[in-house]
Amino acid sequence: MRAFSRLVFDDYLVGTTAIFTSDAFSDLLGSTGQLAIQIVATNISGTSPSLIVRIQSSHDGRRWSYKSATPEIDTRSITPGGTSVEVGTDRGTTPSLARVRLQIALAGTNPGAHLKVWVCGRASRRSQVIAARAITEREMPTLRAPTFPRSLPDPADDESTRRRALSGDPGVPTVPGRRAFSVANTPKSLMGLGKR
């Protein structure tokens, strides 16, 4: 499912020095497991210009490392005088650190281009359900079943009382509305004495 879609870079780039997306987007880019990157290059100049885009991630926002051994957009040729559209993906097989940024560079001789970079973040339905549950559990109070006072014990449920009732003891206490169990008021069919 799509978590976000954002324009993260819109500027003219000249030369082969790498630039990075703004830190303002690093938390957003690091919030999902999968990223899809689309770059539209216009006003392209230079000899044999090409485009390289790599994902970097960091926990502290100061020390960055490449997420993958190969660039997500690896030295793609862009045509001078025309418009080029390039797409790269991060399938999320390797987890990102807390913050993510894009390193964008041109290659070739005296390259230049106006670049617009869009990023779409996607998360699996399962991870969104887990995140929603975590938020719900953190913000919702725990519901507990109400507790009621325990009822008083029924004297007819006591083992010794049952034995006395079976022996026919008339002093067996009874609970109002409940007949005391005794041999005298038990049907013969239940005692196994009925006809066979």
PyRosetta script that sets phi, psi and omega in degrees:
from pyrosetta import init, pose_from_sequence

init()
pose = pose_from_sequence("MRAFSRLVFDDYLVGTTAIFTSDAFSDLLGSTGQLAIQIVATNISGTSPSLIVRIQSSHDGRRWSYKSATPEIDTRSITPGGTSVEVGTDRGTTPSLARVRLQIALAGTNPGAHLKVWVCGRASRRSQVIAARAITEREMPTLRAPTFPRSLPDPADDESTRRRALSGDPGVPTVPGRRAFSVANTPKSLMGLGKR")
pose.set_psi(1, 145.5)
pose.set_omega(1, 179.9)
pose.set_phi(2, -74.8)
pose.set_psi(2, 127.3)
pose.set_omega(2, 177.5)
pose.set_phi(3, -95.9)
pose.set_psi(3, -36.4)
pose.set_omega(3, 177.9)
pose.set_phi(4, -162.2)
pose.set_psi(4, 162.2)
pose.set_omega(4, 172.3)
pose.set_phi(5, -144.3)
pose.set_psi(5, 120.6)
pose.set_omega(5, -170.9)
pose.set_phi(6, -143.6)
pose.set_psi(6, 140.7)
pose.set_omega(6, 170.0)
pose.set_phi(7, -79.5)
pose.set_psi(7, 114.6)
pose.set_omega(7, -174.1)
pose.set_phi(8, -108.3)
pose.set_psi(8, -9.0)
pose.set_omega(8, 178.1)
pose.set_phi(9, -154.6)
pose.set_psi(9, 135.7)
pose.set_omega(9, 179.2)
pose.set_phi(10, -152.9)
pose.set_psi(10, 89.7)
pose.set_omega(10, -176.0)
pose.set_phi(11, -161.2)
pose.set_psi(11, 167.0)
pose.set_omega(11, 177.6)
pose.set_phi(12, -93.3)
pose.set_psi(12, 128.4)
pose.set_omega(12, -177.9)
pose.set_phi(13, -113.2)
pose.set_psi(13, 130.0)
pose.set_omega(13, -179.8)
pose.set_phi(14, -125.8)
pose.set_psi(14, 135.1)
pose.set_omega(14, 177.7)
pose.set_phi(15, 90.0)
pose.set_psi(15, -174.6)
pose.set_omega(15, -174.2)
pose.set_phi(16, -106.8)
pose.set_psi(16, 7.9)
pose.set_omega(16, 177.8)
pose.set_phi(17, -75.1)
pose.set_psi(17, 129.9)
pose.set_omega(17, -179.1)
pose.set_phi(18, -71.7)
pose.set_psi(18, 143.8)
pose.set_omega(18, 174.3)
pose.set_phi(19, -123.3)
pose.set_psi(19, 168.6)
pose.set_omega(19, -176.1)
pose.set_phi(20, -129.0)
pose.set_psi(20, 154.0)
pose.set_omega(20, 174.2)
pose.set_phi(21, -67.6)
pose.set_psi(21, 157.4)
pose.set_omega(21, -176.3)
pose.set_phi(22, -63.4)
pose.set_psi(22, 147.1)
pose.set_omega(22, 175.7)
pose.set_phi(23, -62.3)
pose.set_psi(23, -20.1)
pose.set_omega(23, 179.1)
pose.set_phi(24, -61.9)
pose.set_psi(24, -21.4)
pose.set_omega(24, -179.1)
pose.set_phi(25, -100.9)
pose.set_psi(25, -4.4)
pose.set_omega(25, -170.9)
pose.set_phi(26, -65.8)
pose.set_psi(26, -37.6)
pose.set_omega(26, 177.6)
pose.set_phi(27, -68.7)
pose.set_psi(27, -41.6)
pose.set_omega(27, 179.2)
pose.set_phi(28, -62.6)
pose.set_psi(28, -47.3)
pose.set_omega(28, -178.7)
pose.set_phi(29, -65.1)
pose.set_psi(29, -27.1)
pose.set_omega(29, 178.9)
pose.set_phi(30, -87.9)
pose.set_psi(30, 1.3)
pose.set_omega(30, -174.5)
pose.set_phi(31, -84.2)
pose.set_psi(31, -11.3)
pose.set_omega(31, -179.5)
pose.set_phi(32, -125.5)
pose.set_psi(32, 164.4)
pose.set_omega(32, -178.0)
pose.set_phi(33, -85.4)
pose.set_psi(33, -25.2)
pose.set_omega(33, -176.8)
pose.set_phi(34, -125.2)
pose.set_psi(34, 138.2)
pose.set_omega(34, 178.2)
pose.set_phi(35, -126.9)
pose.set_psi(35, 138.2)
pose.set_omega(35, 172.0)
pose.set_phi(36, -119.0)
pose.set_psi(36, 128.9)
pose.set_omega(36, -174.4)
pose.set_phi(37, -115.2)
pose.set_psi(37, 131.8)
pose.set_omega(37, 173.8)
pose.set_phi(38, -126.4)
pose.set_psi(38, 130.3)
pose.set_omega(38, 179.0)
pose.set_phi(39, -121.3)
pose.set_psi(39, 129.8)
pose.set_omega(39, 174.2)
pose.set_phi(40, -110.7)
pose.set_psi(40, 118.4)
pose.set_omega(40, -179.7)
pose.set_phi(41, -107.8)
pose.set_psi(41, 127.1)
pose.set_omega(41, 177.2)
pose.set_phi(42, -130.5)
pose.set_psi(42, 171.2)
pose.set_omega(42, -178.6)
pose.set_phi(43, 49.7)
pose.set_psi(43, 47.9)
pose.set_omega(43, -175.4)
pose.set_phi(44, -81.3)
pose.set_psi(44, 136.5)
pose.set_omega(44, 178.0)
pose.set_phi(45, -139.0)
pose.set_psi(45, 170.9)
pose.set_omega(45, 178.0)
pose.set_phi(46, 105.3)
pose.set_psi(46, 178.6)
pose.set_omega(46, -179.9)
pose.set_phi(47, -104.9)
pose.set_psi(47, 124.5)
pose.set_omega(47, -178.9)
pose.set_phi(48, 48.7)
pose.set_psi(48, 53.3)
pose.set_omega(48, 179.8)
pose.set_phi(49, -72.6)
pose.set_psi(49, 147.2)
pose.set_omega(49, 176.1)
pose.set_phi(50, -144.1)
pose.set_psi(50, 167.4)
pose.set_omega(50, -172.3)
pose.set_phi(51, -123.8)
pose.set_psi(51, 136.5)
pose.set_omega(51, 177.8)
pose.set_phi(52, -130.4)
pose.set_psi(52, 128.6)
pose.set_omega(52, 177.7)
pose.set_phi(53, -130.9)
pose.set_psi(53, 130.5)
pose.set_omega(53, 178.7)
pose.set_phi(54, -130.3)
pose.set_psi(54, 146.5)
pose.set_omega(54, 176.4)
pose.set_phi(55, -92.8)
pose.set_psi(55, 132.2)
pose.set_omega(55, 173.7)
pose.set_phi(56, -120.2)
pose.set_psi(56, 150.0)
pose.set_omega(56, 176.8)
pose.set_phi(57, -136.4)
pose.set_psi(57, 157.8)
pose.set_omega(57, -175.7)
pose.set_phi(58, -156.3)
pose.set_psi(58, 153.1)
pose.set_omega(58, 172.6)
pose.set_phi(59, -91.0)
pose.set_psi(59, -39.0)
pose.set_omega(59, -174.1)
pose.set_phi(60, -99.5)
pose.set_psi(60, -5.3)
pose.set_omega(60, -179.4)
pose.set_phi(61, 77.6)
pose.set_psi(61, 6.7)
pose.set_omega(61, 179.2)
pose.set_phi(62, -118.8)
pose.set_psi(62, -38.6)
pose.set_omega(62, -178.8)
pose.set_phi(63, -108.0)
pose.set_psi(63, 110.7)
pose.set_omega(63, -173.7)
pose.set_phi(64, -108.2)
pose.set_psi(64, 146.3)
pose.set_omega(64, 175.5)
pose.set_phi(65, -136.2)
pose.set_psi(65, 151.7)
pose.set_omega(65, 179.3)
pose.set_phi(66, -69.2)
pose.set_psi(66, 138.5)
pose.set_omega(66, 179.9)
pose.set_phi(67, -75.3)
pose.set_psi(67, -33.6)
pose.set_omega(67, -176.7)
pose.set_phi(68, -128.2)
pose.set_psi(68, 155.3)
pose.set_omega(68, 178.8)
pose.set_phi(69, -69.7)
pose.set_psi(69, -25.3)
pose.set_omega(69, 179.3)
pose.set_phi(70, -118.1)
pose.set_psi(70, 149.2)
pose.set_omega(70, 179.6)
pose.set_phi(71, -63.0)
pose.set_psi(71, 147.8)
pose.set_omega(71, 177.8)
pose.set_phi(72, -69.7)
pose.set_psi(72, -33.4)
pose.set_omega(72, 169.2)
pose.set_phi(73, -122.3)
pose.set_psi(73, 107.1)
pose.set_omega(73, -168.0)
pose.set_phi(74, -105.7)
pose.set_psi(74, 101.4)
pose.set_omega(74, 174.7)
pose.set_phi(75, 45.5)
pose.set_psi(75, 59.2)
pose.set_omega(75, 178.0)
pose.set_phi(76, -86.8)
pose.set_psi(76, 130.2)
pose.set_omega(76, 179.5)
pose.set_phi(77, -70.0)
pose.set_psi(77, 137.4)
pose.set_omega(77, 174.5)
pose.set_phi(78, -121.8)
pose.set_psi(78, 142.1)
pose.set_omega(78, -170.3)
pose.set_phi(79, -90.8)
pose.set_psi(79, 120.8)
pose.set_omega(79, 177.4)
pose.set_phi(80, -58.8)
pose.set_psi(80, 138.6)
pose.set_omega(80, 178.9)
pose.set_phi(81, 82.3)
pose.set_psi(81, -5.9)
pose.set_omega(81, -177.6)
pose.set_phi(82, -119.6)
pose.set_psi(82, -163.5)
pose.set_omega(82, 176.7)
pose.set_phi(83, -121.1)
pose.set_psi(83, 130.9)
pose.set_omega(83, 178.6)
pose.set_phi(84, -121.2)
pose.set_psi(84, 139.2)
pose.set_omega(84, 176.2)
pose.set_phi(85, -119.8)
pose.set_psi(85, 123.6)
pose.set_omega(85, -179.5)
pose.set_phi(86, -124.2)
pose.set_psi(86, 144.8)
pose.set_omega(86, -178.8)
pose.set_phi(87, -130.5)
pose.set_psi(87, 137.6)
pose.set_omega(87, 174.6)
pose.set_phi(88, -137.0)
pose.set_psi(88, 157.3)
pose.set_omega(88, -178.0)
pose.set_phi(89, -135.5)
pose.set_psi(89, 152.8)
pose.set_omega(89, 169.1)
pose.set_phi(90, -121.1)
pose.set_psi(90, 109.0)
pose.set_omega(90, -174.4)
pose.set_phi(91, -77.0)
pose.set_psi(91, -4.5)
pose.set_omega(91, 175.9)
pose.set_phi(92, 80.2)
pose.set_psi(92, 18.0)
pose.set_omega(92, 179.3)
pose.set_phi(93, -70.2)
pose.set_psi(93, -28.4)
pose.set_omega(93, 174.1)
pose.set_phi(94, -109.2)
pose.set_psi(94, 124.7)
pose.set_omega(94, -178.8)
pose.set_phi(95, -63.2)
pose.set_psi(95, 146.2)
pose.set_omega(95, 175.3)
pose.set_phi(96, -87.1)
pose.set_psi(96, 159.4)
pose.set_omega(96, 170.1)
pose.set_phi(97, -77.8)
pose.set_psi(97, -173.5)
pose.set_omega(97, -171.9)
pose.set_phi(98, -62.5)
pose.set_psi(98, -39.0)
pose.set_omega(98, -177.2)
pose.set_phi(99, -117.3)
pose.set_psi(99, 145.8)
pose.set_omega(99, -178.5)
pose.set_phi(100, -133.4)
pose.set_psi(100, 141.9)
pose.set_omega(100, 173.5)
pose.set_phi(101, -140.1)
pose.set_psi(101, 164.5)
pose.set_omega(101, 177.0)
pose.set_phi(102, -107.6)
pose.set_psi(102, 135.9)
pose.set_omega(102, 171.6)
pose.set_phi(103, -100.2)
pose.set_psi(103, 123.7)
pose.set_omega(103, -175.2)
pose.set_phi(104, -120.5)
pose.set_psi(104, 131.2)
pose.set_omega(104, 179.6)
pose.set_phi(105, -145.6)
pose.set_psi(105, 151.0)
pose.set_omega(105, 172.2)
pose.set_phi(106, -105.5)
pose.set_psi(106, 151.6)
pose.set_omega(106, 176.4)
pose.set_phi(107, -129.0)
pose.set_psi(107, 163.7)
pose.set_omega(107, -178.6)
pose.set_phi(108, 117.8)
pose.set_psi(108, -165.4)
pose.set_omega(108, 179.8)
pose.set_phi(109, -102.2)
pose.set_psi(109, 120.6)
pose.set_omega(109, -178.3)
pose.set_phi(110, 47.0)
pose.set_psi(110, 51.7)
pose.set_omega(110, -178.0)
pose.set_phi(111, -75.7)
pose.set_psi(111, 152.9)
pose.set_omega(111, 174.3)
pose.set_phi(112, -157.4)
pose.set_psi(112, 146.3)
pose.set_omega(112, 178.2)
pose.set_phi(113, -167.8)
pose.set_psi(113, 149.2)
pose.set_omega(113, 170.9)
pose.set_phi(114, -89.2)
pose.set_psi(114, 123.3)
pose.set_omega(114, -175.0)
pose.set_phi(115, -116.2)
pose.set_psi(115, 133.3)
pose.set_omega(115, 169.0)
pose.set_phi(116, -117.0)
pose.set_psi(116, 125.3)
pose.set_omega(116, -176.3)
pose.set_phi(117, -119.4)
pose.set_psi(117, 118.7)
pose.set_omega(117, 175.0)
pose.set_phi(118, -107.2)
pose.set_psi(118, 143.5)
pose.set_omega(118, 176.2)
pose.set_phi(119, -128.9)
pose.set_psi(119, 132.6)
pose.set_omega(119, 174.6)
pose.set_phi(120, -112.7)
pose.set_psi(120, 123.8)
pose.set_omega(120, 177.1)
pose.set_phi(121, -98.8)
pose.set_psi(121, 132.9)
pose.set_omega(121, 180.0)
pose.set_phi(122, -125.8)
pose.set_psi(122, 146.1)
pose.set_omega(122, 177.7)
pose.set_phi(123, -132.1)
pose.set_psi(123, 144.7)
pose.set_omega(123, 177.8)
pose.set_phi(124, -68.2)
pose.set_psi(124, 153.9)
pose.set_omega(124, 179.2)
pose.set_phi(125, -59.0)
pose.set_psi(125, -38.5)
pose.set_omega(125, -178.2)
pose.set_phi(126, -61.8)
pose.set_psi(126, -44.0)
pose.set_omega(126, -178.9)
pose.set_phi(127, -67.8)
pose.set_psi(127, -32.4)
pose.set_omega(127, 177.6)
pose.set_phi(128, -69.1)
pose.set_psi(128, -37.0)
pose.set_omega(128, 177.5)
pose.set_phi(129, -65.0)
pose.set_psi(129, -42.7)
pose.set_omega(129, 179.0)
pose.set_phi(130, -62.6)
pose.set_psi(130, -43.9)
pose.set_omega(130, 179.1)
pose.set_phi(131, -63.5)
pose.set_psi(131, -42.6)
pose.set_omega(131, 179.5)
pose.set_phi(132, -63.2)
pose.set_psi(132, -40.4)
pose.set_omega(132, 177.9)
pose.set_phi(133, -64.0)
pose.set_psi(133, -41.5)
pose.set_omega(133, -179.9)
pose.set_phi(134, -62.7)
pose.set_psi(134, -42.4)
pose.set_omega(134, 179.2)
pose.set_phi(135, -65.7)
pose.set_psi(135, -43.9)
pose.set_omega(135, -179.1)
pose.set_phi(136, -62.5)
pose.set_psi(136, -45.3)
pose.set_omega(136, -179.0)
pose.set_phi(137, -66.2)
pose.set_psi(137, -33.5)
pose.set_omega(137, -178.7)
pose.set_phi(138, -74.4)
pose.set_psi(138, -36.0)
pose.set_omega(138, -173.8)
pose.set_phi(139, -96.8)
pose.set_psi(139, -20.9)
pose.set_omega(139, -178.0)
pose.set_phi(140, -94.1)
pose.set_psi(140, 138.5)
pose.set_omega(140, 177.5)
pose.set_phi(141, -69.7)
pose.set_psi(141, 151.5)
pose.set_omega(141, 178.1)
pose.set_phi(142, -74.2)
pose.set_psi(142, 129.1)
pose.set_omega(142, 179.4)
pose.set_phi(143, -92.5)
pose.set_psi(143, 130.1)
pose.set_omega(143, 179.0)
pose.set_phi(144, -118.0)
pose.set_psi(144, 147.9)
pose.set_omega(144, 177.5)
pose.set_phi(145, -68.9)
pose.set_psi(145, 140.2)
pose.set_omega(145, 179.7)
pose.set_phi(146, -64.8)
pose.set_psi(146, 147.5)
pose.set_omega(146, 178.3)
pose.set_phi(147, -104.7)
pose.set_psi(147, 137.0)
pose.set_omega(147, 179.9)
pose.set_phi(148, -117.4)
pose.set_psi(148, 152.9)
pose.set_omega(148, 177.7)
pose.set_phi(149, -65.0)
pose.set_psi(149, 144.4)
pose.set_omega(149, 179.5)
pose.set_phi(150, -69.3)
pose.set_psi(150, 141.8)
pose.set_omega(150, 179.3)
pose.set_phi(151, -74.1)
pose.set_psi(151, 158.2)
pose.set_omega(151, 178.2)
pose.set_phi(152, -67.9)
pose.set_psi(152, 145.9)
pose.set_omega(152, -178.9)
pose.set_phi(153, -65.8)
pose.set_psi(153, 143.4)
pose.set_omega(153, 177.4)
pose.set_phi(154, -82.2)
pose.set_psi(154, 120.2)
pose.set_omega(154, -178.3)
pose.set_phi(155, -60.6)
pose.set_psi(155, -23.7)
pose.set_omega(155, -179.6)
pose.set_phi(156, -75.8)
pose.set_psi(156, -11.4)
pose.set_omega(156, 179.8)
pose.set_phi(157, -89.0)
pose.set_psi(157, -7.8)
pose.set_omega(157, -179.8)
pose.set_phi(158, -70.4)
pose.set_psi(158, 138.2)
pose.set_omega(158, -176.8)
pose.set_phi(159, -61.2)
pose.set_psi(159, -43.6)
pose.set_omega(159, -178.9)
pose.set_phi(160, -67.4)
pose.set_psi(160, -33.5)
pose.set_omega(160, 178.2)
pose.set_phi(161, -66.0)
pose.set_psi(161, -41.3)
pose.set_omega(161, 178.5)
pose.set_phi(162, -62.3)
pose.set_psi(162, -40.9)
pose.set_omega(162, -179.6)
pose.set_phi(163, -64.6)
pose.set_psi(163, -41.2)
pose.set_omega(163, 178.9)
pose.set_phi(164, -66.1)
pose.set_psi(164, -37.6)
pose.set_omega(164, 179.9)
pose.set_phi(165, -65.3)
pose.set_psi(165, -40.1)
pose.set_omega(165, 178.7)
pose.set_phi(166, -65.8)
pose.set_psi(166, -30.1)
pose.set_omega(166, 179.7)
pose.set_phi(167, -80.9)
pose.set_psi(167, -5.9)
pose.set_omega(167, 177.9)
pose.set_phi(168, 89.1)
pose.set_psi(168, 16.1)
pose.set_omega(168, 179.4)
pose.set_phi(169, -64.1)
pose.set_psi(169, 121.2)
pose.set_omega(169, -179.3)
pose.set_phi(170, -74.8)
pose.set_psi(170, -11.6)
pose.set_omega(170, -177.3)
pose.set_phi(171, -88.8)
pose.set_psi(171, 13.8)
pose.set_omega(171, 179.8)
pose.set_phi(172, -72.6)
pose.set_psi(172, 125.4)
pose.set_omega(172, 179.9)
pose.set_phi(173, -68.5)
pose.set_psi(173, 149.9)
pose.set_omega(173, 178.4)
pose.set_phi(174, -123.5)
pose.set_psi(174, 155.6)
pose.set_omega(174, 176.4)
pose.set_phi(175, -95.8)
pose.set_psi(175, 135.3)
pose.set_omega(175, 179.8)
pose.set_phi(176, -53.0)
pose.set_psi(176, 134.7)
pose.set_omega(176, 179.8)
pose.set_phi(177, 83.9)
pose.set_psi(177, 1.3)
pose.set_omega(177, -178.8)
pose.set_phi(178, -129.8)
pose.set_psi(178, 131.3)
pose.set_omega(178, 179.3)
pose.set_phi(179, -78.2)
pose.set_psi(179, 138.7)
pose.set_omega(179, 175.1)
pose.set_phi(180, -70.6)
pose.set_psi(180, 139.7)
pose.set_omega(180, 178.9)
pose.set_phi(181, -79.0)
pose.set_psi(181, 128.0)
pose.set_omega(181, 175.0)
pose.set_phi(182, -151.4)
pose.set_psi(182, 163.5)
pose.set_omega(182, 179.2)
pose.set_phi(183, -63.0)
pose.set_psi(183, -34.5)
pose.set_omega(183, -175.4)
pose.set_phi(184, -63.0)
pose.set_psi(184, -36.1)
pose.set_omega(184, -177.7)
pose.set_phi(185, -105.1)
pose.set_psi(185, 20.9)
pose.set_omega(185, 176.3)
pose.set_phi(186, -99.5)
pose.set_psi(186, 128.2)
pose.set_omega(186, 179.0)
pose.set_phi(187, -59.2)
pose.set_psi(187, 144.0)
pose.set_omega(187, -178.5)
pose.set_phi(188, -63.2)
pose.set_psi(188, -29.1)
pose.set_omega(188, -178.8)
pose.set_phi(189, -66.1)
pose.set_psi(189, -30.4)
pose.set_omega(189, 179.0)
pose.set_phi(190, -77.5)
pose.set_psi(190, -23.2)
pose.set_omega(190, -179.3)
pose.set_phi(191, -90.9)
pose.set_psi(191, 0.2)
pose.set_omega(191, 179.6)
pose.set_phi(192, 79.8)
pose.set_psi(192, 16.5)
pose.set_omega(192, -177.8)
pose.set_phi(193, -103.1)
pose.set_psi(193, -0.1)
pose.set_omega(193, -177.9)
pose.set_phi(194, -72.0)
pose.set_psi(194, 179.3)
pose.set_omega(194, 179.6)
pose.set_phi(195, -66.5)
pose.set_psi(195, 149.1)
pose.set_omega(195, 177.9)
pose.set_phi(196, -117.6)
pose.dump_pdb("model.pdb")
